[in-house]
Amino acid sequence: MEESSSSSSRDTRSSVQAQELKKVREKTVMMKKKKRSTEEEEEIFNFINKSPEEEEEDDEDMSDSEDSVFSALEDSGSDSEDEEDGVEEEGSYDEEDVEVESEQTEQTEKKKKKKNKEEGRVKEEEDEYKHDSSDEEDIRNTVGNIPMEWYKDFPHIGYDLDGKKIYKPLRNKDELDDFLDKMENPEYWRTVHDKQTGSDIVLSDEQVELVNRLQRGQFGDLSFNEYQPQVEFFSRDVMLHPVTNRPADKRSFIPSLVEKDKVSKLVHAIKMGWIKPRRQDDDSRGRYYDLWANEDTSILAKHRMHLPAPKIPLPGHQESYNPPPEFLFTDEERALWEQQDPSDRKLPFVPRKFSSLRQVPAFPRFIHERFERCLDLYLCPRQRKMRVNVNPEDLIPKLPKPKDLQPFPTTQSLVYRGHSGLVRSISVSPSGQWLASGSDDGSVRFWEVCSSRCMRTVQVGGAVKSVAWNPNPSVCLLAVALDSVVLILSPCLGDRHVVSASERLLSGPQEVEPMEGEGPVTWTDVEGEEFNQGIRLRIRHPKAVHQVAWHAKGDYLASVMPDHSSHLQVFIHQLSRRRSQNPFRKNKGLVQCVSFHPVRPYFFVATQRAVRIYNLLKQEMTKKLQANSKWISSMAVHPGGDHVICGSYDCRLSWFDLDLSTKPYRMLRHHKKAVRGVAYHRLYPLFASASDDGSIIVCHGTVYNDLLQNPLIVPVKVLRGHVMTHDLGVLSVTFHPTQPWIFSSGADATIRLYT
């Protein structure tokens, strides 16, 4: 009993001691916490008043303070463990033990603080990017991802965050040093030059292995298994029940409005041409290999002459399975065929006859024959085509620039208005001061060229087809063609000596003897009101006159009356003797226009398809020019007399060189509609053509004295200004006698001057 009571008292005492020890420990922990909180508050409030040295010390001890907190927690954990042990074990504790234990904990805390300080300093010294594997984080300099070629010629490779230059490392290696390094340095093969930092990097074994794996097309990660075992979700065994038996949605039975909208947009885009369907390539092209696709043509070009491969002769009757009897061999022919050498035989086989095609056996020499054919195709030299390598630019003639060919008319300067109908013909006086025009309104107007002032108007009573000023500068006369009459007008413009000379020419002695061919034409003088208007002579013809043309000396005048049914199409009138003659007994074709040679006694007659040149002295035809056009409309002779241009209603302009050929030297197709008029300049190397498209094309045409040099023809300017009326444009065109000016008359009842 006593032992039991003593043991119970001992247990109660030990439990009381443990409770007291527990309370003491809780008090010490609370005091430490309060002390730590007060220190933190003092640090917060005294942070502003700290000196820089204290701040550095605090920064150094930052990690220590944090570790100390964790160390206190660890200590508390160990204390709790000890506490549990003390509770489990039977022992007595007093206050001295508590003090000793608290001193030990303080010492361990100091040791840990010291150790943490040393570790923190080591951590601070280590580079934070040392073990970083990211490419973006590994950039030592901060120039960014820029092409390093920008700084190739500079001593620096960029700028840092502060804007200071980052200089390149000193590299004094030349090619010799590089070669020696390559020979002596065992690590040269794994050294890589970094353009970003300008330094040499030696690759490790792992990096070299990674590069080798990538070059072999393998995965960079060694642990990656590229041959994963396949998990077969569906097996070959047919299941009784489906994997999913969910009923179909309602939307699967209803057309989608979104898809309908998309399809409508695509259809609209295809209709508008925004989306073009893909071309379906033929699959059969890719099945075969083209043997000669990459063949070098230079090998075949070495052959001097080249024979084509022999073609297989077409099969004849003797090769038929049922040939005619005359192609079958007799016994003698068969014996002769067998005795002959294979190269001398006429046929490489014996013709045989079968009752049907299915009884024909296989040809025993088929493979041999095909092989020989392939040898012929392969070994026969290719034929070299003799091609001339011509540069396309060389085919275009080297023409001079239009600026180098000035002067020529470029701009519209004056417009002569006054007529109310089509102005079919115009003519300039030899002095270049006056301009005459004839119109369908039945009037002939005389204009002053420089001022566009109408000096005089003569009413002739009919539509004027043609007007021509006398080229002789000593007289002032104008020939006017209307209906079947040719009028000779004296406008009385200019010097009085010229006017009196014109009157004397018209009042010359008349021919008394009747000339042959004079009957159809009558000459009459004009009196009364018409005389006061300036009309002096009236020459009446049997048919309607369409054109009049003067001789260069001004005494002879030619008139044209196109008519198929009569040989009276051309008349030549002599003004001084007042006589007329028909030079042609028979006209071959419908005469369109005539012209006199400026120097020689030649007479040009243009029909629909050709131009005939007659010698007036010998009274014979010397040359016939083929215009190569359907219908000639107008003609002009060069002042030198060796060149002729013809305009046609099929939009062509033909230039003839009389010394070269009877065919056109050059055909110009610049106009879009019929060519109505052509003209040469008397002094400048210019010629022009007028068309129904409302344009006048001025061309530069230089004629050289050297007969071996061809004329130079260059279009230089397109002049526009006339308004198309009733599908008619420019009807007549003529040059100023002395200036590089051009006059044109059109269906819009105006005359225009281009300078």
C-alpha positions in Angstrom: 0.0 0.0 0.0 2.8 2.4 0.9 4.5 1.6 -2.4 1.4 2.3 -4.4 0.8 5.6 -2.6 4.4 6.7 -3.2 4.2 5.8 -6.9 0.9 7.8 -7.3 2.4 10.8 -5.5 5.5 10.6 -7.8 3.2 10.6 -10.9 1.3 13.6 -9.8 4.5 15.5 -9.1 5.9 14.7 -12.5 2.7 15.8 -14.3 2.8 19.1 -12.3 6.4 19.7 -13.3 5.6 19.0 -17.0 2.8 21.5 -17.0 5.0 24.1 -15.4 7.7 23.5 -17.9 5.2 23.8 -20.7 4.0 27.1 -19.4 7.6 28.4 -19.1 8.3 27.4 -22.7 5.2 29.1 -24.0 6.1 32.3 -22.2 9.6 32.3 -23.7 8.2 31.8 -27.2 5.7 34.6 -26.7 8.5 36.9 -25.4 10.7 36.1 -28.5 7.8 36.9 -30.8 7.1 40.2 -29.1 10.8 41.1 -29.2 11.0 40.2 -32.9 7.8 42.3 -33.8 9.2 45.3 -31.9 12.5 45.0 -33.7 10.7 44.9 -37.1 8.6 48.0 -36.2 11.8 49.8 -35.1 13.5 48.9 -38.4 10.4 50.2 -40.4 10.3 53.5 -38.5 14.1 54.0 -38.5 14.6 53.0 -42.1 14.6 56.7 -43.3 17.1 57.8 -40.6 19.6 55.0 -41.4 23.0 55.8 -42.8 24.2 54.2 -46.0 26.6 52.0 -44.0 23.7 50.7 -41.9 21.7 50.1 -45.0 24.5 48.0 -46.5 24.8 46.0 -43.3 21.0 45.5 -43.3 21.1 44.3 -46.9 23.8 41.8 -46.0 21.8 40.5 -43.1 18.5 40.2 -45.0 18.9 36.6 -45.7 20.2 36.0 -42.1 17.0 37.5 -40.6 14.8 35.4 -42.8 16.8 32.2 -42.0 16.6 33.1 -38.3 12.9 33.0 -38.4 12.9 29.6 -39.9 15.5 28.5 -37.4 13.3 29.6 -34.5 10.5 27.6 -35.9 12.8 24.6 -36.2 13.9 25.1 -32.6 10.3 25.2 -31.5 9.6 22.0 -33.4 12.6 20.3 -31.7 11.4 21.7 -28.3 7.9 20.2 -28.9 9.6 16.8 -29.7 11.6 17.0 -26.6 8.5 17.9 -24.7 6.7 14.9 -26.0 9.7 12.8 -25.1 9.7 14.3 -21.6 6.1 13.5 -21.2 6.5 10.0 -22.4 9.6 9.4 -20.3 9.6 9.5 -16.6 12.0 12.2 -15.4 12.1 15.4 -13.4 12.8 18.8 -14.8 13.6 22.0 -13.0 14.2 25.7 -13.8 17.9 25.3 -14.2 17.4 22.8 -17.0 15.2 25.4 -18.7 17.9 28.1 -18.5 20.6 25.7 -19.8 18.4 24.7 -22.6 17.6 28.3 -23.6 21.4 29.1 -23.7 22.0 26.2 -26.0 19.2 27.4 -28.3 20.7 30.9 -28.5 24.2 29.5 -29.4 22.7 27.3 -32.1 20.9 30.3 -33.5 24.1 32.4 -33.6 25.9 29.5 -35.4 23.1 29.3 -37.9 23.1 33.0 -38.5 26.8 33.0 -39.2 26.5 30.1 -41.5 23.6 31.7 -43.4 25.6 34.9 -43.8 28.5 33.0 -45.4 26.1 31.1 -47.7 24.3 34.3 -48.7 27.5 36.0 -49.7 28.5 33.0 -51.8 25.1 33.1 -53.5 25.4 36.8 -54.2 28.8 36.2 -55.8 27.5 33.5 -58.1 26.2 34.6 -61.6 22.4 34.2 -61.8 22.5 33.4 -65.5 25.2 30.7 -65.1 22.8 27.7 -65.2 20.1 29.4 -67.4 19.5 27.4 -70.6 17.1 29.8 -72.3 18.5 31.4 -75.5 16.8 34.7 -74.9 18.2 34.9 -71.3 21.7 34.0 -72.4 22.4 37.2 -74.2 25.2 38.9 -72.4 24.8 42.2 -74.1 21.5 44.1 -74.5 21.6 45.1 -78.1 18.5 43.0 -78.9 17.7 40.7 -81.8 19.2 42.8 -84.6 21.3 41.9 -87.6 24.9 42.1 -86.5 25.9 43.0 -90.0 24.8 46.6 -89.2 27.9 47.0 -87.0 30.3 45.1 -89.2 32.4 48.2 -89.9 32.2 49.7 -86.4 34.3 48.9 -83.3 31.2 48.3 -81.2 28.3 45.8 -81.6 25.5 47.9 -80.1 24.4 49.8 -77.1 23.4 48.8 -73.6 20.3 49.9 -71.6 22.1 53.1 -70.5 22.9 54.0 -74.1 26.6 53.3 -73.8 28.5 51.5 -76.6 29.3 47.8 -76.2 32.7 47.3 -77.7 33.8 44.2 -79.6 36.5 42.0 -78.0 39.9 42.6 -79.4 40.4 40.0 -82.2 43.7 40.4 -83.9 43.6 37.0 -85.7 44.3 36.9 -89.3 44.0 34.0 -91.7 47.4 32.7 -90.7 46.6 32.7 -87.0 43.3 31.0 -87.8 45.2 28.3 -89.8 47.7 27.8 -87.0 44.9 27.6 -84.5 43.2 25.1 -86.7 46.3 22.9 -86.8 47.4 23.1 -83.2 44.2 23.7 -81.1 42.5 20.3 -80.4 39.3 22.1 -79.5 39.1 24.0 -82.8 36.6 21.7 -84.3 34.1 22.3 -81.6 34.7 26.1 -81.3 31.8 28.3 -82.6 32.1 32.1 -83.1 29.1 34.0 -81.5 28.3 37.0 -83.6 26.1 38.5 -80.9 28.8 38.8 -78.3 31.9 38.5 -80.6 33.4 35.7 -78.6 34.4 32.1 -79.3 32.4 29.4 -77.5 33.6 25.8 -77.1 30.8 23.4 -77.3 30.5 20.7 -74.7 30.1 17.0 -75.4 26.4 17.2 -74.8 26.0 20.1 -77.2 28.1 18.3 -79.9 26.0 15.2 -79.5 22.8 17.3 -79.8 24.1 18.9 -83.0 25.0 15.5 -84.4 21.5 14.1 -83.6 19.8 17.1 -85.2 22.0 16.7 -88.4 21.0 13.0 -88.6 17.4 14.0 -88.4 16.8 12.6 -84.9 15.1 14.1 -81.9 17.2 16.3 -79.7 15.9 14.8 -76.5 17.6 11.5 -75.7 14.7 10.4 -73.5 12.1 10.9 -76.2 10.8 7.6 -77.7 9.8 8.2 -81.3 8.4 4.7 -81.6 5.6 4.8 -79.1 3.5 1.6 -78.8 0.3 2.0 -80.6 -2.9 1.9 -78.6 -5.5 0.3 -80.8 -8.8 1.8 -79.8 -10.7 -0.2 -82.4 -9.9 -3.8 -82.8 -10.7 -6.2 -85.7 -13.4 -7.9 -83.6 -16.8 -6.5 -84.4 -18.6 -5.4 -81.2 -22.1 -6.3 -80.5 -23.0 -2.9 -79.2 -21.8 0.5 -80.5 -19.2 2.5 -78.6 -21.7 5.3 -78.2 -25.5 5.1 -78.8 -26.3 8.7 -78.4 -29.2 9.8 -80.7 -28.4 12.2 -83.4 -29.0 15.9 -82.7 -31.9 17.8 -84.1 -29.5 20.2 -85.9 -28.1 17.4 -88.0 -31.5 17.2 -89.8 -31.8 21.0 -90.3 -29.7 22.8 -93.0 -27.1 25.1 -91.4 -27.8 28.8 -92.0 -24.2 29.6 -91.3 -23.0 27.2 -94.0 -25.6 28.6 -96.4 -24.3 32.1 -95.8 -20.7 31.0 -96.4 -21.6 29.1 -99.5 -23.5 32.1 -100.9 -20.5 34.3 -100.3 -18.1 31.9 -102.0 -20.5 31.6 -105.0 -20.7 35.3 -105.3 -16.9 35.6 -105.1 -16.5 33.0 -107.8 -19.0 34.8 -110.1 -17.2 38.1 -109.6 -13.8 36.5 -110.3 -12.3 37.1 -106.9 -11.8 33.3 -106.3 -10.6 31.2 -109.2 -11.1 27.4 -109.1 -7.9 25.4 -108.9 -6.6 23.8 -112.0 -6.9 20.1 -111.8 -3.6 18.8 -112.9 -3.6 15.7 -115.0 -2.5 12.8 -112.9 -1.3 10.9 -116.0 1.6 13.3 -116.5 3.2 12.4 -113.2 3.2 8.6 -113.9 5.9 8.6 -116.6 9.5 9.7 -116.3 10.8 11.9 -119.0 14.2 10.6 -120.0 15.3 13.6 -121.9 13.9 16.3 -119.6 17.3 17.3 -118.2 19.3 16.5 -121.3 22.2 18.9 -122.0 21.7 20.4 -125.5 25.3 21.4 -125.7 26.3 17.7 -126.2 24.1 17.4 -129.2 25.3 20.8 -130.6 28.8 19.4 -131.1 27.7 17.5 -134.2 28.5 19.3 -137.3 25.7 17.8 -139.4 22.9 15.8 -137.9 20.8 13.1 -139.5 17.3 12.3 -138.2 16.5 8.8 -137.0 15.1 6.6 -139.8 11.4 6.2 -139.7 9.8 2.7 -139.6 8.4 1.9 -143.1 4.6 1.4 -143.1 3.4 -2.2 -143.3 2.6 -3.4 -146.8 0.4 -6.1 -148.2 3.0 -8.8 -147.7 2.8 -8.3 -143.9 -0.9 -9.0 -143.8 -2.2 -12.2 -142.2 -4.3 -12.8 -145.4 -2.0 -11.4 -148.2 -3.0 -11.5 -151.9 -1.7 -14.6 -153.7 0.9 -12.8 -155.7 2.8 -11.8 -152.5 3.1 -15.4 -151.3 6.5 -17.1 -152.0 6.7 -20.0 -154.4 9.0 -23.0 -153.7 11.8 -21.5 -155.8 11.4 -18.0 -154.2 11.5 -19.6 -150.7 14.6 -21.6 -151.5 16.3 -18.5 -153.0 15.3 -16.5 -149.9 16.8 -19.1 -147.6 20.1 -19.1 -149.5 20.5 -15.3 -149.4 22.4 -13.5 -146.7 20.1 -11.8 -144.1 21.4 -8.4 -145.1 20.6 -9.1 -148.8 17.1 -10.3 -148.3 14.4 -8.1 -149.6 12.0 -9.1 -146.8 13.2 -10.2 -143.3 10.3 -12.7 -143.1 8.3 -15.1 -145.3 4.8 -14.0 -146.0 2.2 -16.5 -144.8 -1.5 -16.9 -145.0 -3.9 -17.6 -142.2 -7.6 -18.1 -142.2 -8.2 -15.8 -139.2 -6.3 -13.3 -137.2 -6.4 -15.4 -133.9 -4.4 -18.1 -135.6 -1.5 -15.8 -136.3 1.5 -16.9 -134.1 3.8 -14.5 -132.2 6.5 -12.8 -134.2 9.8 -14.5 -133.1 12.0 -11.5 -134.0 9.8 -9.0 -132.2 12.2 -8.3 -129.3 15.2 -8.2 -131.6 13.5 -5.8 -134.0 12.4 -3.5 -131.1 15.9 -3.5 -129.8 17.4 -2.6 -133.2 14.9 0.2 -133.4 15.9 1.5 -130.0 19.5 1.4 -131.1 18.7 3.5 -134.2 16.9 6.1 -132.1 19.7 6.2 -129.5 22.8 6.0 -131.6 21.6 8.1 -134.6 23.0 11.6 -134.3 20.4 14.3 -133.7 19.8 16.8 -136.4 21.2 20.3 -135.5 18.7 23.0 -136.5 20.5 25.9 -138.0 18.9 28.8 -136.1 20.0 32.3 -136.4 20.2 34.0 -133.0 18.6 37.4 -133.7 18.2 40.0 -131.0 14.6 41.4 -131.3 15.9 44.9 -130.7 18.1 44.6 -133.8 15.0 44.1 -136.0 13.6 47.5 -134.9 15.2 50.2 -137.0 17.3 52.7 -135.1 15.2 55.9 -135.7 16.3 59.3 -134.5 14.3 61.1 -131.8 11.6 63.5 -133.0 13.3 66.4 -131.1 16.3 66.0 -133.4 14.1 66.3 -136.5 12.6 69.7 -135.8 11.2 72.0 -137.2 7.7 70.5 -137.8 4.2 71.6 -137.0 3.2 70.8 -133.4 0.4 73.0 -132.2 -2.8 74.5 -133.6 -2.5 78.2 -134.0 -5.4 79.6 -136.1 -8.9 78.5 -137.1 -10.5 80.0 -140.2 -14.3 80.0 -139.8 -16.9 81.3 -142.3 -18.0 78.3 -144.4 -21.3 76.6 -143.7 -20.6 73.3 -145.5 -17.8 70.8 -146.0 -14.5 72.4 -147.0 -13.3 69.9 -149.6 -10.2 71.6 -150.9 -7.7 74.3 -149.9 -4.7 75.8 -151.7 -2.0 78.3 -150.7 -0.6 81.0 -152.9 3.1 80.7 -154.0 4.0 83.7 -151.7 2.4 82.0 -148.7 0.3 85.1 -147.9 -3.1 84.0 -149.1 -5.2 80.9 -148.7 -8.1 79.8 -150.9 -10.8 77.4 -149.9 -13.7 75.8 -151.7 -16.8 74.4 -149.8 -20.1 72.6 -150.5 -21.9 75.9 -149.6 -21.1 77.1 -153.2 -18.5 79.7 -152.2 -14.8 80.3 -152.6 -13.1 82.2 -149.9 -9.8 84.0 -149.8 -8.1 84.3 -146.4 -5.1 86.1 -145.1 -2.9 83.5 -143.6 -1.4 85.4 -140.7 -4.6 87.0 -139.4 -7.2 84.4 -140.5 -9.2 87.3 -142.0 -11.5 86.5 -144.9 -10.5 89.0 -147.6 -13.0 88.0 -150.3 -15.9 85.6 -150.9 -16.9 84.5 -154.4 -20.2 82.8 -154.9 -19.8 80.2 -157.7 -23.3 78.7 -157.6 -22.3 75.0 -156.8 -20.4 72.7 -154.5 -16.7 73.2 -155.1 -14.8 70.0 -155.5 -11.3 71.3 -155.9 -9.3 74.6 -155.9 -5.7 75.0 -157.1 -3.5 78.1 -156.9 -1.3 78.8 -159.9 2.3 77.9 -158.8 3.8 80.7 -161.0 4.6 83.6 -158.6 4.4 86.2 -161.4 0.6 85.7 -161.8 -2.3 85.5 -159.3 -4.8 83.0 -160.6 -7.0 80.3 -159.1 -8.6 77.3 -160.7 -11.9 76.2 -159.3 -13.7 72.9 -160.2 -17.5 72.6 -159.6 -19.9 70.3 -161.4 -18.7 70.1 -165.0 -17.1 73.5 -165.1 -13.6 74.8 -164.3 -13.5 78.5 -163.4 -10.3 80.6 -163.7 -10.5 83.4 -161.0 -8.4 86.5 -160.6 -8.8 87.5 -156.9 -6.8 90.8 -157.5 -4.8 90.3 -154.3 -1.3 91.5 -153.9 0.9 93.6 -156.2 -0.7 95.5 -159.1 2.1 94.3 -161.4 1.1 90.7 -160.6 -2.6 91.5 -161.2 -1.8 93.1 -164.6 0.4 90.2 -165.6 -2.5 87.8 -164.8 -5.0 89.9 -166.9 -2.5 89.9 -169.9 -2.2 86.1 -169.6 -6.0 85.6 -169.7 -6.5 88.0 -172.6 -3.9 86.3 -174.8 -4.5 85.4 -178.5 -6.9 82.5 -179.0 -6.1 79.4 -181.1 -7.7 79.7 -184.5 -7.0 76.2 -185.8 -9.3 73.6 -184.4 -7.3 71.2 -182.3 -8.0 67.5 -182.1 -9.9 66.6 -179.0 -11.1 70.2 -178.5 -14.8 69.5 -179.3 -16.0 68.3 -175.9 -14.5 71.3 -174.0 -15.6 74.9 -174.6 -13.9 78.0 -173.4 -16.0 81.1 -172.7 -15.3 84.5 -171.3 -17.3 85.9 -168.4 -19.0 89.2 -168.3 -21.3 91.2 -166.0 -21.6 90.4 -162.3 -19.4 87.3 -162.4 -16.6 89.4 -164.0 -16.8 91.9 -161.1 -16.4 89.0 -158.6 -13.1 88.0 -160.3 -14.2 85.2 -162.6 -12.4 85.5 -165.9 -12.8 82.2 -167.8 -15.2 79.3 -167.8 -14.1 75.9 -169.2 -17.0 73.5 -169.6 -16.4 69.8 -169.6 -18.7 66.9 -170.7 -18.6 65.3 -167.2 -18.3 66.4 -163.6 -14.8 67.5 -162.7 -13.4 66.3 -159.5 -9.8 67.6 -159.5 -7.6 70.3 -161.1 -3.8 70.3 -161.1 -1.4 73.0 -162.4 1.9 72.5 -164.1 4.9 73.9 -162.3 5.3 76.8 -164.9 1.7 77.8 -164.5 0.5 77.6 -168.2 -0.9 74.1 -168.3 -3.9 72.9 -166.3 -5.1 69.2 -165.9 -8.7 68.3 -165.0 -10.0 64.8 -163.9 -13.5 63.4 -164.7 -13.8 59.9 -163.3 -16.1 57.8 -165.5 -15.9 54.2 -166.5 -18.1 54.5 -169.5 -15.9 57.1 -171.3 -12.3 57.6 -172.4 -12.6 61.3 -171.7 -11.4 61.2 -168.1 -8.3 63.5 -168.3 -8.0 66.8 -170.1 -4.9 69.0 -170.3 -5.6 72.8 -170.9 -3.2 75.4 -172.1 -4.2 78.7 -170.6 -2.2 81.1 -172.9 -3.6 79.6 -176.1 -7.0 78.5 -174.6 -6.9 75.1 -176.1 -7.6 71.6 -174.5 -6.5 68.1 -175.4 -7.3 64.6 -174.3 -3.9 62.8 -174.1 -5.4 59.3 -173.7 -7.4 57.4 -176.3 -8.2 54.7 -173.8 -8.0 54.8 -170.0 -7.3 51.6 -168.1 -9.3 52.0 -164.9 -11.1 54.7 -163.1 -8.8 57.8 -162.8 -8.7 59.2 -159.3 -6.2 62.0 -159.5 -3.3 63.4 -161.6 -0.2 65.4 -161.1 2.6 66.9 -163.1 6.3 66.1 -162.4 7.9 69.2 -160.9 11.0 69.1 -163.1 10.7 66.6 -166.0 8.0 66.2 -168.6 6.3 63.4 -166.8 2.6 63.0 -166.1 1.3 60.9 -163.1 -2.1 59.3 -163.4 -3.5 57.4 -160.4 -6.2 54.8 -161.0 -7.9 52.7 -158.3 -5.1 50.2 -158.0 -2.0 51.6 -159.7 -0.1 54.8 -160.7 1.0 55.2 -164.3 3.8 57.5 -165.3 3.7 58.9 -168.9 6.4 60.7 -170.8 4.7 63.7 -172.5 7.4 64.2 -175.0 7.6 60.6 -176.2 3.9 60.1 -175.6 4.4 56.7 -174.0 4.1 55.1 -170.5 7.4 54.7 -168.8 6.5 53.0 -165.5 3.5 51.5 -163.6 3.5 51.6 -159.8 1.6 48.9 -157.9 0.1 50.5 -154.8 -1.0 47.2 -153.1 -4.1 48.9 -151.9 -7.8 48.6 -152.9 -8.6 52.2 -153.8 -6.2 55.1 -154.2 -7.7 58.4 -152.9 -4.9 61.0 -153.3 -1.4 61.4 -154.6 1.6 63.8 -154.1 5.0 64.0 -155.8 8.2 64.9 -154.0 9.8 68.2 -155.0 12.8 66.3 -156.3 10.5 64.1 -158.5 12.0 60.7 -157.5 9.5 59.8 -154.8 5.7 59.5 -154.7 3.2 59.0 -151.9 -0.3 57.7 -152.3 -3.2 57.6 -149.8 -5.9 55.0 -150.0 -9.4 54.5 -148.6 -8.2 51.3 -146.8 -6.2 53.4 -144.3 -2.8 52.9 -146.0 -0.1 55.3 -147.1 2.4 54.1 -149.7 5.8 55.6 -150.3 7.3 54.8 -153.7 10.9 55.2 -154.6 10.9 55.5 -158.4 14.6 54.5 -158.7 14.2 51.5 -156.5 11.1 49.5 -157.5 7.6 49.6 -158.8 6.3 48.4 -155.5 6.0 50.5 -152.3 9.2 51.1 -150.5 7.3 51.6 -147.2 3.7 51.0 -146.2 2.4 53.1 -143.3 -0.7 52.0 -141.5 -1.0 54.7 -138.8 -4.6 55.8 -139.5 -7.7 54.0 -138.3 -9.9 55.2 -141.2 -9.7 56.3 -144.8 -6.9 58.5 -145.9 -8.3 61.6 -147.7 -5.3 63.7 -148.5 -1.5 63.6 -148.7 1.0 66.4 -149.2 4.8 67.1 -149.5 6.5 70.2 -148.2 8.4 72.1 -150.9 11.5 72.9 -148.9 11.5 70.9 -145.6 11.8 67.1 -145.5 8.2 66.7 -144.3 5.1 65.0 -145.6 1.6 64.6 -144.1 -1.5 62.5 -144.4 -5.1 63.4 -143.4 -7.7 60.9 -142.5 -11.4 60.5 -141.6 -10.4 59.7 -138.1 -9.9 63.4 -137.5 -6.1 63.3 -137.3 -3.2 64.5 -139.4 0.1 62.6 -139.1 3.2 64.5 -139.9 6.2 62.4 -140.9 9.8 63.3 -141.5 11.0 61.9 -144.8 14.7 62.6 -145.7 15.7 61.8 -149.3 19.4 61.4 -149.7 21.5 62.4 -152.7 23.3 59.0 -152.5 21.3 56.5 -154.5 22.5 53.6 -152.4 21.0 55.1 -149.2 17.3 54.5 -148.6 15.0 57.4 -147.5 14.6 57.9 -143.8 10.9 57.9 -142.8 10.0 58.8 -139.2 6.5 59.7 -137.9 7.0 62.8 -135.7 3.6 64.2 -134.7 -0.1 63.5 -134.7 -2.2 66.6 -135.0 -5.8 66.7 -133.9 -8.5 69.4 -133.7 -11.1 68.7 -136.4 -14.5 67.4 -135.2 -15.9 64.4 -137.1 -19.1 65.2 -138.9 -21.2 62.7 -140.8 -18.3 60.1 -140.4 -16.0 62.4 -142.2 -12.9 64.0 -140.7 -10.1 65.9 -142.5 -10.7 66.2 -146.2 -7.7 68.1 -147.5 -4.2 69.0 -146.3 -1.4 71.3 -147.7 1.8 72.8 -146.5 2.9 76.4 -146.4 5.4 77.0 -149.3 8.1 78.5 -147.1 7.3 77.9 -143.4 7.0 74.5 -141.6 3.3 75.1 -141.3 0.4 72.9 -142.4 -3.2 73.8 -143.3 -6.1 71.3 -143.1 -9.8 71.5 -143.9 -12.5 69.2 -142.6 -16.1 68.3 -142.6 -16.7 70.6 -139.6 -16.6 73.6 -142.0 -13.4 74.9 -140.5 -9.8 75.4 -141.8 -7.0 75.0 -139.2 -3.4 76.1 -139.2 -0.8 74.1 -137.3 2.6 75.7 -136.6 
